[in-house]
Amino acid sequence: MSRQPRRRPARLRPGVSVLPVVLGLLDGITNALGLTARSILGSGSGVGLGLALRVASFALVTAVFAIFVARYVELRTGLIRASRQLNLLQRGALATTRLGRAARRDALADAAQASLASYCGALLPLGIAVAVPAYRWLPLALAVGMLTLLGLVVGRRLGGNPLLWAAALATAGIILTGVGAELNIA
């Protein structure tokens, strides 16, 4: 029986997973676009520093919560599955060991990475809106540009078509801005 090497999650650099960073950036940028669309598009009161910080903080908190829960569930499920495959008597025996604590630690690390990426993804375009209020379209262009760049990176990393990924993420950003404008949140 040949032994296969253990697969590790993709890493940007040691200690930084790709998934939380990509999810965090997408979450932050789309939160910024959706929640402030009316203000960005000109029919609202504009984006002030307070709104930019509130939206970025909201993006940070939602990323921490969503990524921690999702990643912890994924890791604990793997430990429970492994316990079952090893025919351990106690259900989830591995989850209560050092491996379970490691799962919690890894989920927290991924949540921290995602929340920082989400905060930055939301604050960058909104910070531009605060710094250059005369050009109300600039944060939208920057956010769509960030999504385009992220699409190019993801497409290339996946071995897919980077232009297709870039177009898909940019289009999604524009659609989410339209949805946000229609909902008139801020």
SEVEX-984953 format. One record per atom (N, C-alpha, C): residue number from 1; residue in one letter; atom name; x, y, z. Coordinates in pm, 1 decimal, decimal comma. Each point is the difference from the previous one (the first is absolute). Example, Ala and Ser with C-alpha at 12.3 -4.5 7.8 and 13.67 -1.06 7.14 Angstrom:
BEGIN
 resi resn name        x        y        z
    1    a    N   1319,0   -569,0    780,0
    1    a   CA    -89,0    119,0      0,0
    1    a    C     90,0    120,0      0,0
    2    s    N    -35,0    105,0    -72,0
    2    s   CA     82,0    119,0      6,0
    2    s    C    -77,0    109,0     73,0
This chain:
BEGIN
 resi resn name        x        y        z
    1    m    N     84,2   -116,9      0,0
    1    m   CA    -84,2    116,9      0,0
    1    m    C     89,0    123,6      0,0
    2    s    N    -15,1     84,0   -102,3
    2    s   CA     83,7    118,8     -8,9
    2    s    C    -57,9    109,9     88,4
    3    r    N     86,9     69,9     62,6
    3    r   CA    -42,1    106,0     89,7
    3    r    C      3,8    133,7    -73,9
    4    q    N   -111,8     70,5     -0,4
    4    q   CA     -7,3    128,5    -66,5
    4    q    C     40,7    109,9     97,6
    5    p    N     69,4    100,1    -49,6
    5    p   CA     37,0    109,7     89,6
    5    p    C   -123,9     75,5     46,9
    6    r    N      6,4     49,5    122,8
    6    r   CA   -111,6     73,6     56,8
    6    r    C    -12,7    134,1    -70,6
    7    r    N   -121,9     33,0    -41,4
    7    r   CA    -24,5    126,2    -70,2
    7    r    C    -16,1    112,4    100,8
    8    r    N     68,7    107,0    -23,9
    8    r   CA    -10,3    118,8     84,2
    8    r    C    -79,1    105,3    -76,3
    9    p    N    -68,7     87,5     73,0
    9    p   CA    -72,2    106,0    -69,9
    9    p    C     97,4     92,6    -71,9
   10    a    N    -46,5     58,4   -108,6
   10    a   CA     83,3     92,4    -76,0
   10    a    C     37,9    117,9     88,2
   11    r    N    122,3     43,4    -10,0
   11    r   CA     49,9    109,9     82,6
   11    r    C     58,6    109,0    -88,6
   12    l    N    -24,1    124,9     36,8
   12    l   CA     64,6    111,2    -68,6
   12    l    C    146,8      3,8     39,9
   13    r    N     24,0    -11,8    126,7
   13    r   CA    133,0    -12,6     58,5
   13    r    C    -20,8    -78,9    128,5
   14    p    N    103,8    -47,3     64,8
   14    p   CA    -20,6    -80,3    120,5
   14    p    C    -92,0     69,9     99,6
   15    g    N   -105,2    -70,3     38,3
   15    g   CA    -92,6     54,2     98,2
   15    g    C   -117,2     78,1    -56,1
   16    v    N     -2,5     27,1   -130,3
   16    v   CA   -110,5     76,3    -59,5
   16    v    C    -70,2    -86,2   -103,9
   17    s    N   -123,6    -37,4     28,2
   17    s   CA    -78,7    -80,3    -93,0
   17    s    C    -59,6     88,6   -108,3
   18    v    N    -19,8    -55,7   -116,4
   18    v   CA    -58,0     73,5   -112,0
   18    v    C   -149,0     24,8     23,0
   19    l    N    -73,1   -101,1     43,1
   19    l   CA   -145,3      9,7     11,7
   19    l    C    -45,6    116,0     88,9
   20    p    N     50,4     14,5    122,3
   20    p   CA    -48,3    111,3     81,3
   20    p    C     33,8    137,4    -58,0
   21    v    N    113,4     11,4    -64,6
   21    v   CA     38,1    129,2    -58,3
   21    v    C    -92,3     33,8   -116,7
   22    v    N    -25,7    -95,9    -87,4
   22    v   CA    -89,4     23,4   -114,1
   22    v    C   -141,9     29,0     49,1
   23    l    N    -48,3    -81,1     93,8
   23    l   CA   -134,7     23,8     53,4
   23    l    C     -8,9    134,3     70,9
   24    g    N    103,5     33,9     75,2
   24    g   CA     -0,4    126,9     70,6
   24    g    C     -2,3    118,4    -95,8
   25    l    N     84,6     -3,6   -101,5
   25    l   CA      1,1    109,6    -97,0
   25    l    C   -133,9     11,4    -72,0
   26    l    N    -53,3   -113,2    -44,4
   26    l   CA   -130,5      3,1    -67,3
   26    l    C   -107,6     55,0     92,8
   27    d    N      1,1    -43,9    124,4
   27    d   CA    -99,2     44,2     97,3
   27    d    C     11,2    150,2     24,4
   28    g    N    120,6     47,9     20,3
   28    g   CA     18,6    141,6     27,6
   28    g    C    -38,3     88,5   -116,8
   29    i    N     45,6    -36,1   -117,5
   29    i   CA    -29,2     82,0   -118,7
   29    i    C   -150,0     -0,1    -28,6
   30    t    N    -61,6   -117,4      5,0
   30    t   CA   -143,3     -6,2    -31,2
   30    t    C    -83,9     65,7    109,2
   31    n    N     41,9     -8,5    126,9
   31    n   CA    -70,0     74,1    105,8
   31    n    C      7,4    149,2    -27,0
   32    a    N    118,4     48,1    -35,3
   32    a   CA     16,6    142,8    -28,6
   32    a    C    -89,8     42,9   -115,8
   33    l    N     -1,6    -79,5   -106,3
   33    l   CA    -82,0     34,3   -116,1
   33    l    C   -148,8     -6,0     31,6
   34    g    N    -41,6   -106,3     63,3
   34    g   CA   -142,8    -18,4     26,3
   34    g    C    -56,4     94,7    103,2
   35    l    N     74,4     20,7    107,7
   35    l   CA    -53,1     81,3    109,0
   35    l    C      5,8    150,1    -27,1
   36    t    N     90,6     43,6    -86,3
   36    t   CA     15,0    144,2    -23,6
   36    t    C    -28,4     39,7   -144,7
   37    a    N    -68,1    -84,3    -73,5
   37    a   CA    -20,6     24,6   -143,2
   37    a    C    -66,4    134,8    -27,5
   38    r    N   -104,4     32,5     73,7
   38    r   CA    -69,1    127,8    -23,7
   38    r    C     92,7    117,8     26,3
   39    s    N     77,6     -9,1    105,3
   39    s   CA     92,8    108,5     32,5
   39    s    C    110,2     11,7   -104,6
   40    i    N     45,4   -114,5    -50,5
   40    i   CA    106,1      1,2   -101,3
   40    i    C    -52,5     50,3   -133,6
   41    l    N   -119,3    -41,6    -36,6
   41    l   CA    -54,7     35,0   -131,8
   41    l    C    -52,4    142,3     -7,5
   42    g    N     -4,1     69,6    111,2
   42    g   CA    -33,9    140,7     -6,2
   42    g    C   -138,5     37,0     44,7
   43    s    N    -88,8    -95,3     23,2
   43    s   CA   -134,6     37,9     42,0
   43    s    C    -13,2      1,5    151,8
   44    g    N    105,1    -39,7     69,8
   44    g   CA     -0,4      5,7    146,2
   44    g    C     77,6    121,2     47,7
   45    s    N     32,3      1,9    127,9
   45    s   CA     68,3    115,7     58,5
   45    s    C    151,3     -6,5    -14,9
   46    g    N     51,8    -96,1    -67,9
   46    g   CA    144,7    -15,8    -13,3
   46    g    C     54,0    -90,3    110,7
   47    v    N    122,8    -41,5    -16,7
   47    v   CA     62,4    -89,0     97,7
   47    v    C     88,5     84,2     90,7
   48    g    N    -34,2      0,0    126,9
   48    g   CA     82,0     69,2     98,9
   48    g    C     89,2   -100,7     71,6
   49    l    N     91,3     52,2     79,8
   49    l   CA     91,7    -86,3     73,5
   49    l    C    -74,8    -94,3     93,4
   50    g    N   -102,7     50,0     66,1
   50    g   CA    -78,1    -83,9     91,3
   50    g    C    -64,0   -118,4    -70,9
   51    l    N    -61,6     26,2   -116,1
   51    l   CA    -62,3   -107,8    -76,5
   51    l    C    104,2    -99,3    -49,0
   52    a    N    113,0     50,2    -48,3
   52    a   CA    106,4    -88,9    -49,0
   52    a    C     48,7    -92,6    111,0
   53    l    N     22,3     54,1    118,1
   53    l   CA     47,4    -81,3    112,1
   53    l    C   -106,8    -97,5     48,6
   54    r    N   -126,1     41,6     -0,3
   54    r   CA   -108,4    -90,3     42,0
   54    r    C    -14,0   -117,2    -96,4
   55    v    N      4,6     28,0   -129,4
   55    v   CA    -12,1   -106,7   -100,0
   55    v    C    119,4    -94,4      8,2
   56    a    N    120,7     54,5     11,3
   56    a   CA    119,8    -84,3     10,4
   56    a    C     -4,2    -84,2    127,3
   57    s    N    -46,8     58,5    109,5
   57    s   CA    -11,4    -76,2    126,0
   57    s    C   -104,9   -109,8    -12,3
   58    f    N   -109,8     30,6    -65,5
   58    f   CA   -103,2   -101,6    -22,4
   58    f    C     55,8   -114,7    -83,5
   59    a    N     75,9     33,6   -103,2
   59    a   CA     62,0   -102,8    -84,4
   59    a    C     95,7    -85,8     82,0
   60    l    N     77,1     62,3     87,6
   60    l   CA     93,7    -72,9     85,5
   60    l    C    -74,2    -98,5     89,7
   61    v    N   -104,6     46,9     67,7
   61    v   CA    -73,7    -83,8     94,7
   61    v    C    -70,2   -115,8    -71,0
   62    t    N    -61,7     27,7   -114,5
   62    t   CA    -69,1   -108,8    -70,4
   62    t    C     99,7   -103,1    -51,4
   63    a    N    117,4     45,5    -41,4
   63    a   CA    101,8    -94,5    -47,5
   63    a    C     49,9    -88,1    114,1
   64    v    N     25,7     58,5    116,0
   64    v   CA     45,3    -79,4    115,1
   64    v    C   -101,9   -108,8     29,9
   65    f    N   -124,4     40,5     11,1
   65    f   CA   -105,2    -94,7     35,9
   65    f    C    -15,7   -109,0   -106,1
   66    a    N    -17,3     39,5   -124,5
   66    a   CA    -27,5    -97,2   -106,5
   66    a    C    117,6    -94,6    -23,2
   67    i    N    119,7     53,7     -7,3
   67    i   CA    116,1    -84,7    -29,8
   67    i    C     32,0    -90,7    118,0
   68    f    N     -5,8     51,5    121,8
   68    f   CA     28,9    -85,1    114,9
   68    f    C    -97,3   -117,6      5,6
   69    v    N   -128,6     29,0     -9,4
   69    v   CA    -99,6   -107,1      8,5
   69    v    C     18,5   -100,5   -113,0
   70    a    N     13,9     47,4   -123,2
   70    a   CA     13,3    -90,2   -114,5
   70    a    C    126,1    -85,6      9,5
   71    r    N    110,6     62,2     33,1
   71    r   CA    127,1    -73,7      5,9
   71    r    C      2,0    -97,4    117,2
   72    y    N    -52,7     41,6    114,8
   72    y   CA     -3,4    -87,8    117,2
   72    y    C    -88,2   -121,5    -26,2
   73    v    N   -114,1     23,4    -62,0
   73    v   CA    -88,9   -112,3    -34,4
   73    v    C     71,0    -95,5    -95,6
   74    e    N     67,9     55,7   -100,1
   74    e   CA     71,2    -82,9    -96,5
   74    e    C    108,3    -84,6     68,3
   75    l    N     80,1     61,4     85,0
   75    l   CA    108,7    -72,9     66,3
   75    l    C    -52,3   -103,1     99,0
   76    r    N    -99,8     38,0     79,4
   76    r   CA    -56,6    -95,4     96,8
   76    r    C    -69,2   -115,8    -70,9
   77    t    N    -66,6     27,4   -110,1
   77    t   CA    -64,0   -106,8    -77,1
   77    t    C    104,2    -99,0    -49,7
   78    g    N    114,0     50,3    -43,7
   78    g   CA    109,1    -87,9    -42,7
   78    g    C     49,3    -88,4    113,2
   79    l    N     10,0     55,2    120,0
   79    l   CA     43,4    -79,9    115,5
   79    l    C   -104,0   -105,6     37,6
   80    i    N   -125,8     36,4     -6,7
   80    i   CA   -106,5    -96,8     30,9
   80    i    C     -1,5   -111,6   -103,8
   81    r    N     17,8     36,3   -126,7
   81    r   CA      5,7   -100,3   -107,4
   81    r    C    119,3    -93,4     21,0
   82    a    N    113,6     57,4     36,5
   82    a   CA    118,6    -82,4     24,3
   82    a    C    -22,5    -93,5    119,0
   83    s    N    -65,9     47,4    103,8
   83    s   CA    -31,3    -85,8    115,8
   83    s    C    -84,8   -118,9    -43,1
   84    r    N    -97,1     28,9    -84,4
   84    r   CA    -89,0   -106,1    -48,6
   84    r    C     77,7   -100,4    -85,6
   85    q    N     87,9     50,2    -86,8
   85    q   CA     76,8    -89,2    -86,5
   85    q    C     99,0    -85,2     79,0
   86    l    N     46,9     51,7    111,1
   86    l   CA     91,8    -76,2     85,2
   86    l    C    -73,7    -92,6     96,0
   87    n    N   -132,8     -0,2     -9,1
   87    n   CA    -83,9    -82,6     86,1
   87    n    C     23,4     27,7    147,6
   88    l    N     19,5    126,2     32,7
   88    l   CA     13,7     36,6    140,7
   88    l    C   -136,9    -10,7     65,4
   89    l    N     -2,4    -45,7    123,9
   89    l   CA   -126,1    -26,9     67,8
   89    l    C    -79,2    127,0     29,9
   90    q    N     67,0    102,3     45,4
   90    q   CA    -68,5    123,3     35,5
   90    q    C    -14,7     87,2   -124,2
   91    r    N   -123,6     43,9    -27,6
   91    r   CA    -25,2     83,9   -116,7
   91    r    C     76,9    131,0     14,1
   92    g    N     77,7     34,1   -100,6
   92    g   CA     75,5    123,5      2,4
   92    g    C    117,5     -1,8     95,7
   93    a    N     55,7   -117,4     25,0
   93    a   CA    109,2    -11,0     97,5
   93    a    C    119,0     88,3    -37,0
   94    l    N     30,7     11,5   -126,7
   94    l   CA    113,1     82,1    -40,9
   94    l    C    -27,0    149,3     20,1
   95    a    N   -126,2     37,1     -6,5
   95    a   CA    -35,0    141,1     12,1
   95    a    C     21,6     52,7    141,6
   96    t    N      7,4    -86,7     96,8
   96    t   CA     20,0     43,8    138,4
   96    t    C    146,7     -4,0     41,0
   97    t    N     88,0    -31,1    -91,7
   97    t   CA    142,3    -10,0     30,4
   97    t    C     72,4    128,9    -39,7
   98    r    N    128,9     -8,4     -2,9
   98    r   CA     83,7    110,8    -43,7
   98    r    C    -36,7     42,2   -142,5
   99    l    N    -44,0    -95,4    -80,3
   99    l   CA    -41,9     30,9   -137,1
   99    l    C   -122,1     92,3     -1,9
  100    g    N    -90,0    -18,4     93,2
  100    g   CA   -117,0     86,6     10,3
  100    g    C     38,6    142,4     35,9
  101    r    N     95,2     12,9     92,4
  101    r   CA     49,4    133,1     35,6
  101    r    C     73,2     63,7   -118,5
  102    a    N     72,2    -82,4    -75,3
  102    a   CA     68,4     51,1   -119,5
  102    a    C   -101,7     47,1   -103,7
  103    a    N   -112,3    -69,2    -11,5
  103    a   CA   -105,1     40,9    -93,7
  103    a    C    -54,3    137,5     38,7
  104    r    N    -21,9     20,6    128,9
  104    r   CA    -48,8    129,9     46,7
  104    r    C    103,7    109,9    -27,0
  105    r    N    125,1    -30,1     26,2
  105    r   CA    107,9     96,7    -23,0
  105    r    C     11,2     34,4   -149,4
  106    d    N     -5,7   -102,6    -86,6
  106    d   CA      7,6     24,4   -144,3
  106    d    C   -119,6     80,8    -49,8
  107    a    N   -119,4    -30,4     54,4
  107    a   CA   -119,4     74,3    -39,6
  107    a    C     10,8    145,9     43,4
  108    l    N     54,4     24,1    118,4
  108    l   CA     20,1    137,5     46,4
  108    l    C    101,7     73,9    -86,7
  109    a    N    107,1    -68,6    -38,1
  109    a   CA    101,9     62,1    -85,9
  109    a    C    -59,6     36,2   -135,6
  110    d    N    -78,0    -91,1    -57,5
  110    d   CA    -63,7     28,7   -128,4
  110    d    C   -100,2    115,3     12,9
  111    a    N    -73,7      3,1    111,8
  111    a   CA    -96,1    108,2     22,1
  111    a    C     71,8    134,2     13,3
  112    a    N    114,6     -0,3     66,3
  112    a   CA     77,0    124,0     14,2
  112    a    C     49,7     48,4   -136,1
  113    q    N     49,6    -91,4    -81,7
  113    q   CA     46,9     37,0   -133,6
  113    q    C   -114,4     54,5    -84,8
  114    a    N   -114,0    -68,3      4,2
  114    a   CA   -115,0     43,0    -79,7
  114    a    C    -52,8    134,3     46,8
  115    s    N     -3,1     20,9    130,8
  115    s   CA    -54,0    126,1     50,6
  115    s    C     89,5    117,7    -36,9
  116    l    N    130,1    -19,3      6,4
  116    l   CA     92,3    107,1    -40,0
  116    l    C    -15,3     30,2   -149,5
  117    a    N     -9,0   -105,7    -81,5
  117    a   CA    -18,5     19,3   -144,0
  117    a    C   -133,9     67,7    -28,6
  118    s    N   -103,3    -37,8     74,1
  118    s   CA   -131,7     59,0    -19,9
  118    s    C     -0,2    147,7     38,5
  119    y    N     62,1     32,2    111,2
  119    y   CA      8,7    138,6     45,3
  119    y    C     72,8     85,6   -104,4
  120    c    N    112,8    -49,2    -46,2
  120    c   CA     77,9     73,5   -101,0
  120    c    C    -76,6     10,3   -131,7
  121    g    N    -66,6   -110,0    -38,9
  121    g   CA    -76,9      0,1   -124,4
  121    g    C   -113,9    100,3      2,6
  122    a    N    -58,8     21,5    117,4
  122    a   CA   -108,3     98,0     11,3
  122    a    C     54,6    141,5     17,0
  123    l    N    106,1     14,1     78,8
  123    l   CA     47,9    133,9     33,3
  123    l    C     72,7     68,6   -115,1
  124    l    N     66,8    -75,4    -84,3
  124    l   CA     76,5     63,7   -108,1
  124    l    C    -89,0     82,0    -94,5
  125    p    N   -104,3    -58,9    -60,2
  125    p   CA    -82,0     83,9    -88,6
  125    p    C    -77,0    108,3     75,7
  126    l    N    -44,0    -30,2    121,7
  126    l   CA    -75,1    100,8     75,2
  126    l    C     92,5    110,0     51,3
  127    g    N    123,8    -35,6     30,5
  127    g   CA     97,7    101,8     38,7
  127    g    C     28,0     96,3   -113,7
  128    i    N      3,0    -52,0   -120,3
  128    i   CA     17,0     85,8   -118,1
  128    i    C   -120,8     93,1    -14,0
  129    a    N   -119,8    -52,1     29,0
  129    a   CA   -120,5     83,4     -6,8
  129    a    C      7,9    113,9    100,7
  130    v    N     57,4    -26,1    116,0
  130    v   CA     14,3    104,2    101,8
  130    v    C    108,3     99,4    -41,3
  131    a    N    111,5    -51,4    -51,9
  131    a   CA    114,1     85,5    -34,9
  131    a    C    -26,2     86,1   -123,2
  132    v    N    -76,2    -53,5    -95,3
  132    v   CA    -23,9     72,7   -125,1
  132    v    C   -151,0      4,7    -25,2
  133    p    N    -72,7     80,6     77,3
  133    p   CA   -146,5     -0,5    -12,6
  133    p    C    -51,3     58,4   -131,6
  134    a    N     81,0     77,4    -68,8
  134    a   CA    -45,7     61,1   -125,5
  134    a    C    -23,3   -103,9   -109,1
  135    y    N     74,1   -108,5      4,3
  135    y   CA    -13,1   -106,4   -100,4
  135    y    C    -75,7   -117,5     60,5
  136    r    N   -130,7     11,0      4,0
  136    r   CA    -82,3   -100,1     68,2
  136    r    C      4,8   -136,1    -68,8
  137    w    N     37,5     -5,0   -124,9
  137    w   CA      8,1   -124,9    -74,7
  137    w    C    130,3    -74,5     29,6
  138    l    N     99,1     69,6     55,0
  138    l   CA    131,7    -58,9     20,8
  138    l    C     -1,3   -124,2     91,1
  139    p    N    -73,1     -0,5    111,9
  139    p   CA     -1,9   -121,3     83,1
  139    p    C    -61,2   -120,6    -72,0
  140    l    N   -100,6     25,6    -81,5
  140    l   CA    -60,2   -108,7    -78,2
  140    l    C    101,9    -54,9    -99,1
  141    a    N     68,2     89,9    -69,9
  141    a   CA    101,7    -43,9    -96,6
  141    a    C    112,0    -77,0     70,8
  142    l    N     43,0     49,0    116,2
  142    l   CA    106,0    -68,3     74,6
  142    l    C    -45,8   -137,1     47,2
  143    a    N   -121,9     -8,2     53,2
  143    a   CA    -51,1   -128,1     49,2
  143    a    C    -14,0   -101,6   -113,8
  144    v    N    -53,1     44,5   -113,4
  144    v   CA    -13,1    -90,0   -115,3
  144    v    C    139,2    -37,9    -51,5
  145    g    N     92,2     95,0      2,4
  145    g   CA    138,5    -30,7    -37,6
  145    g    C     63,6   -101,8     94,1
  146    m    N    -27,4     13,6    130,6
  146    m   CA     52,6    -97,3     96,9
  146    m    C    -58,0   -138,9    -26,1
  147    l    N   -129,6     -5,0    -30,1
  147    l   CA    -62,0   -129,1    -32,0
  147    l    C     58,6    -58,5   -128,0
  148    t    N     26,8     85,7    -97,7
  148    t   CA     60,8    -45,3   -125,3
  148    t    C    138,4    -58,3     26,5
  149    l    N     79,3     69,9     77,6
  149    l   CA    134,0    -47,8     34,9
  149    l    C     -7,3   -130,7     77,9
  150    l    N    -91,9     -7,3     94,8
  150    l   CA    -17,9   -123,9     75,9
  150    l    C    -40,8   -114,1    -92,8
  151    g    N    -86,6     28,6    -95,9
  151    g   CA    -40,2   -101,6    -97,7
  151    g    C    117,3    -48,9    -83,0
  152    l    N     87,3     92,2    -40,7
  152    l   CA    119,6    -39,9    -75,9
  152    l    C     89,1    -92,4     83,3
  153    v    N     19,7     35,7    126,4
  153    v   CA     85,0    -81,1     88,6
  153    v    C    -62,6   -137,0     24,4
  154    v    N   -130,0     -2,2     30,6
  154    v   CA    -68,0   -127,2     27,2
  154    v    C      0,0    -87,5   -124,7
  155    g    N    -32,5     57,3   -114,3
  155    g   CA     -1,9    -77,3   -123,9
  155    g    C    135,5    -59,4    -32,6
  156    r    N    101,9     78,8     20,3
  156    r   CA    135,2    -49,9    -26,4
  156    r    C     40,8   -108,7     99,2
  157    r    N    -32,9     23,3    127,1
  157    r   CA     34,8    -97,1    105,7
  157    r    C    -71,2   -133,1    -20,1
  158    l    N   -121,0      5,4    -51,4
  158    l   CA    -78,2   -121,7    -22,6
  158    l    C     33,0    -67,6   -132,2
  159    g    N     80,8     64,8    -80,4
  159    g   CA     30,6    -55,8   -130,6
  159    g    C   -116,0     15,4    -95,7
  160    g    N    -89,7     93,0     32,0
  160    g   CA   -114,8     25,4    -85,9
  160    g    C     28,0    116,9    -92,3
  161    n    N   -104,5     57,2    -51,4
  161    n   CA     10,9    114,2    -88,7
  161    n    C     -4,5    127,5     85,1
  162    p    N    114,3     66,6     20,2
  162    p   CA      1,5    119,5     84,4
  162    p    C    -92,4    111,3    -49,1
  163    l    N    -11,3     15,1   -131,0
  163    l   CA    -87,4    105,1    -52,7
  163    l    C   -146,9    -29,6     29,5
  164    l    N    -36,9   -126,7     -6,9
  164    l   CA   -137,2    -38,5     31,9
  164    l    C    -29,6     25,5    147,6
  165    w    N     92,9    -37,7     85,9
  165    w   CA    -15,2     25,1    143,6
  165    w    C     -9,3    149,9     26,9
  166    a    N     87,5     76,7    -62,5
  166    a   CA     -0,1    144,6     20,1
  166    a    C   -133,5     60,6    -44,2
  167    a    N    -47,2    -40,7   -116,1
  167    a   CA   -127,6     51,7    -50,6
  167    a    C   -115,5    -40,6     90,9
  168    a    N      1,8   -123,1     49,1
  168    a   CA   -107,8    -48,4     86,8
  168    a    C     -4,4     77,7    130,8
  169    l    N    115,9     19,6     63,8
  169    l   CA      0,9     72,5    126,9
  169    l    C    -33,7    147,8    -19,6
  170    a    N     49,1     60,3   -107,0
  170    a   CA    -32,5    140,4    -26,9
  170    a    C   -150,0     15,3    -25,2
  171    t    N    -56,4    -90,6    -78,4
  171    t   CA   -144,0      4,5    -28,1
  171    t    C    -80,6    -19,6    127,7
  172    a    N     42,8    -93,3     84,1
  172    a   CA    -68,1    -22,1    127,8
  172    a    C      4,5    126,3     85,9
  173    g    N    113,3     69,1      0,5
  173    g   CA     10,6    124,1     76,1
  173    g    C    -95,9    106,6    -49,1
  174    i    N    -12,9     11,5   -131,4
  174    i   CA    -92,0     98,0    -57,7
  174    i    C   -144,7    -36,6     32,3
  175    i    N    -31,8   -127,9     -9,9
  175    i   CA   -136,1    -45,8     32,3
  175    i    C    -31,7     25,1    147,4
  176    l    N     95,6    -32,0     88,5
  176    l   CA    -22,0     22,6    143,7
  176    l    C    -15,5    148,4     31,8
  177    t    N     68,7     83,8    -72,5
  177    t   CA    -16,8    144,2     18,3
  177    t    C   -141,4     41,1    -39,8
  178    g    N    -49,0    -55,6   -110,3
  178    g   CA   -136,5     28,6    -42,4
  178    g    C   -102,6    -47,7    100,8
  179    v    N     23,2   -118,5     54,0
  179    v   CA    -90,9    -53,6    103,9
  179    v    C      3,4     89,9    122,7
  180    g    N    121,5     39,3     41,3
  180    g   CA     12,2     89,3    115,7
  180    g    C    -67,6    134,4    -22,2
  181    a    N     12,2     53,0   -120,8
  181    a   CA    -64,1    127,7    -31,2
  181    a    C   -152,7    -14,0      4,6
  182    e    N    -48,3   -111,4    -49,9
  182    e   CA   -144,7    -24,5      1,9
  182    e    C    -52,7    -16,5    142,5
  183    l    N     79,3    -65,6     85,8
  183    l   CA    -41,2    -19,9    138,9
  183    l    C     15,7    127,5     83,5
  184    n    N     86,3     91,1    -47,2
  184    n   CA     18,6    130,8     64,5
  184    n    C     33,0    -13,1    148,6
  185    i    N    107,7    -72,2     28,8
  185    i   CA     38,3    -23,6    139,7
  185    i    C     68,3    123,3     59,7
  186    a    N     99,7     53,9    -69,7
  186    a   CA     69,1    119,7     53,8
  186    a    C     40,0     92,6   -112,8
